Structure formats: structure tokens, C-alpha cells
């Protein structure tokens, strides 16, 4: 990101504040890279090239900024998952669409997986917030689909937790671990125009693995 030339201190009256989406994206990236303890509002304002008072004025605290960034990022994910879910479709199609949508979203937003790799390893209020606000409602919507498919013998009775982590961790791992993927393989599959094909492959792989 190229910084605009600015002077220290309060922004000039004719300066346009950084767009909220730009601030939240930068914050989410920072928390996903450095963890909550490794991020400071001052460092983030320098990265954004804005007045050091801006984030304090908008959010008040680092905790409030973290929550706003999480709400923005996970809100986009949940909205996309729900929008793609056709409740009138056959259960196998609904499950495949869920897997594909999650993998596709993760390709475009790998910072959410990287953030969960950090927060998921430590119990506490931040993990509780993500889990209660976003993860539990999504699981509650899609777990009955899995149960119905198992009941009718359309998929094997693989434990729900295995399916959950196979989808959420495995589906986007290549993008969340981009540096490793580029080191081991090639940068071509990581290109934005390959994400749809990758998501299709992940969805097919998961569904084939679950078949009786």
C-alpha cells in the first residue's frame, strides 16, 4: 500500500478520512498476521498513512477495532454462505454449495483463516465472540443437512467435527499458507482467476470423500 504524504499530528480539515472498509481490511490483515497482542493502533495508523487520532476517534480502543474488523470480515463470509444456500435444493447440492462457497471465499479472504489459526488455539473472549456470533449459527444451519444425508445413507457417518475442519481448515489452507504453497508448488493456482476452479475441486473432493 502506497502511503499518501502526510504531516504528523491532526489531519488537515481538507483531508478525506480513510474509508471504513479500507481501515477494517487493514486491521483484519494486521490481526491475522501479528495477533491481537502484536498490533498497536499507532502502528496501524502509520501503515494506513492516517492521523494517529483517527482510529481512536472512530473505535476508541484496540479491542473495539478488533471487534469491528471481525464483524466486517466474518459478516461478509456469513452473508455469502447464506446467499448461496438454496433451501429448496437437494441436500447433496446444498452441502456441495456450502463447501464450494467457503473455499471460494477463503481464496479471496485468507486473512479470516489466518486469524482463526491464531485465535482458535487460545480460549478467551475473542474466540468466544467469533464462535458464538458467527461459527455456531452457521454450523446450526448446515449440520442438519449433514445429518439428513447420513440418515438416508447418502454420505458416510463421518463425525461432524471431521467434516467441519476438513472444510474450514483444509478448504482454504493453500491460500492461508500462501508463502508455503508458493515455495512448494507454483504461484499459478494462487492467482485470483484460479480460485473458482480451486473451489470446485475442493467441493468435489469433499463430496467424493463422504460418499458411501
Secondary structure, DSSP 4 states (H G I P E B T S, - for coil): -PPPP--SSSPPTTPPPPPHHHHHHHHHHHHHHHTTTT--HHHHHHHHT--TTHHHHHHSSHHHHHHHHHHHHHHHHHHHHHHH--TTS-HHHHHHHHHHHHHHHHHH-THHHHHHHHHTTS-SHHHHHHIIIIIHHHHHHHHHHHHHHHHTTSS----HHHHHHIIIIITTHHHHTHHHHHHHS-SGGGSGGGHHHHHHHHHHHHHHHH--
